[in-house]
Amino acid sequence: MKIYRNILFAVLPAVLLYCSQTMELVNDLKVSEDLQIELLKPIYLLDVTNNWTLEQLNYYKRTGTDLVT
């Protein structure tokens, strides 16, 4: 029983401390604002395209004519 208690109080905290240190976030991987903008452009353009298509569809449903673009 003494061996198990020693393992519990000696080895387990050491393992937990080691694991907590290895799981820290790395701050060196910061992305510049220009790169963030470039990465978000395709998503924004896709969203704008989808919204515009929905507006054209809604206009066609309301009026029965195509939206002049």
C-alpha positions in Angstrom: 0.0 0.0 0.0 2.9 2.3 0.7 4.2 1.9 -2.8 0.9 2.9 -4.4 0.8 6.0 -2.1 4.3 6.9 -3.2 3.4 6.5 -6.8 0.3 8.6 -6.3 2.1 11.5 -4.6 5.4 11.4 -6.6 4.9 10.1 -10.1 1.4 11.4 -10.9 2.1 15.1 -10.1 5.3 14.9 -12.1 3.4 13.5 -15.1 0.7 16.1 -14.8 3.2 18.9 -14.6 5.0 17.6 -17.7 1.8 17.3 -19.6 0.6 20.8 -18.7 3.9 22.3 -20.0 3.8 20.5 -23.3 0.2 21.7 -24.0 0.9 25.4 -23.8 0.0 27.5 -26.8 2.8 28.7 -29.0 2.7 32.5 -29.5 5.2 32.4 -32.3 2.6 31.4 -34.8 0.9 34.9 -35.0 -0.6 35.7 -38.4 -0.2 39.2 -39.8 -3.2 41.3 -40.5 -2.4 41.3 -44.2 -2.4 37.5 -44.3 -5.6 37.4 -42.3 -7.3 39.7 -44.9 -6.0 37.6 -47.8 -7.3 34.4 -46.1 -10.7 35.9 -45.4 -11.2 37.4 -48.9 -12.5 34.2 -50.6 -14.9 33.6 -47.7 -16.2 37.1 -47.9 -16.6 37.0 -51.7 -18.4 33.7 -51.4 -20.7 35.1 -48.8 -21.4 38.2 -51.0 -22.1 36.1 -54.0 -24.5 33.9 -52.1 -26.3 36.9 -50.7 -26.5 38.6 -54.1 -27.9 35.4 -55.6 -30.5 35.2 -52.9 -31.5 38.8 -53.5 -31.9 38.1 -57.2 -34.1 35.1 -56.4 -36.2 37.1 -54.0 -36.6 39.9 -56.4 -37.7 37.4 -59.2 -40.2 35.8 -56.8 -41.7 39.2 -55.9 -41.8 40.8 -59.3 -41.6 38.0 -61.8 -38.8 39.8 -63.6 -35.0 39.6 -63.5 -33.1 42.0 -61.4 -31.2 44.4 -63.7 -27.5 44.3 -62.8 
